[in-house]
Amino acid sequence: MNFDHAYFEQDRENISKKLNLGKEIIYLTKPECQNIGLTRDDVLDITKKTLIAHGKKEFEMPAKIGVHPWDEVFFHAMPAYVPEQRAVGCKWIECYPQNPKKYNLPQTTGLFILNDVLSGVPIAIMDCTFITAMRTPAVTVLAAAALHPNAENFGMFGCGVQGIEHVRFITRTLKNLKKIYVYDVVEAATDNLIKILQPELDVEIIKASTPQEIAEKCEVMSSATIILKDPLCVVKDEWISKGQTIVPCDMNTFFDLKTQYRADKYIVDSIDEHELFAQMGYFPADKGLPKVSCQTGEILAGLKEGRTSSDELIVCSNIGMSVCDVTVGRAIFDIALEKGIGTTLAL
């Protein structure tokens, strides 16, 4: 990474015109982040640029570190540095799968801290759930387009916040889509997704009667459910055929484990992070992490091949990288600074 101080000096000067660096930060609430004006097309552009930088190794990002107060619960600290986009910071996020049922709270909450590259001082603190909700489906649909661009049927398992955004985003990258099949173990969530999104989208959204229906009708499938050490394995391996592309963002929780091991290509967003999850017990101890073909960013950067034949079964597991968080967070900050959005707080 060949970025010297001069590359960042103009950026620091622009920020210092509106923020007393080292003495002030901007605080952005979740509604402010959501309504800041960052479009989904913007997020796709930012995320694609970030994944290419990751593929070219123009970044710094340690694998997620965390603490685990309870079984199936984790807090992750996710720092990253992407010099080309002048983005350095850290996301602190938690996942409590039982929160909605037990406390009527979201499964995921957290904060993101953005810093000045030259001096290191914090310049913003903001909600991170909007960032996560945007960058996660962006990675999924960019991978889907790179691996299966002519797909006509897309299937979505999980119809919560992430499921809704995946369906919104997929129509932007799979240009030949004719039908989107959706399924959730909570039927009301499926109905809610269709109610919200069908008026927005030209592609027909179909409520699948069973997971098997999606597996047998869709060339490309994704899942955004919950991350569990003991996978749900709802989508049976015998339903999966050669030539399909599976792009989960939940560690394959919803799919039969056999599928990931027999795939012709097993692709991941970050090898380091998948290896860390394997050490934590998220893959069977006797088998470990499936053999990794390459990383998602390497395909988008043109450094590795994705699909090379129509009958390949491909699993592309993207569990989320902080390089995408810091670049989307930086874009939100730039808009906030320009428009005067947020609350200025003293350090």
Sequence and secondary structure as in RCSB ss.txt:
>XXXX:A:sequence
MNFDHAYFEQDRENISKKLNLGKEIIYLTKPECQNIGLTRDDVLDITKKTLIAHGKKEFEMPAKIGVHPWDEVFF
HAMPAYVPEQRAVGCKWIECYPQNPKKYNLPQTTGLFILNDVLSGVPIAIMDCTFITAMRTPAVTVLAAAALHPN
AENFGMFGCGVQGIEHVRFITRTLKNLKKIYVYDVVEAATDNLIKILQPELDVEIIKASTPQEIAEKCEVMSSAT
IILKDPLCVVKDEWISKGQTIVPCDMNTFFDLKTQYRADKYIVDSIDEHELFAQMGYFPADKGLPKVSCQTGEIL
AGLKEGRTSSDELIVCSNIGMSVCDVTVGRAIFDIALEKGIGTTLAL
>XXXX:A:secstr
    HHHHHHHHHHHHTTS TTTEEEEE HHHHHTS   HHHHHHHHHHHHHHHHTT SB    EEE SSTT EE
EEEEEEEGGGTEEEEEEEEE TTHHHHHS  SEEEEEEEE TTT  EEEEEESHHHHHHHHHHHHHHHHHHH TT
  EEEEE  SHHHHHHHHHHHHH TT  EEEEE SSHHHHHHHHHHHTTT SSEEEE SSHHHHHHH SEEEE S
   SS    B GGG  TT EE  SSTTTTB HHHHHH SEEEES HHHHHHHHHTT S TTT S    EEHHHHH
TTSS    STT  EEEE    HHHHHHHHHHHHHHHHHHT SEEEE 
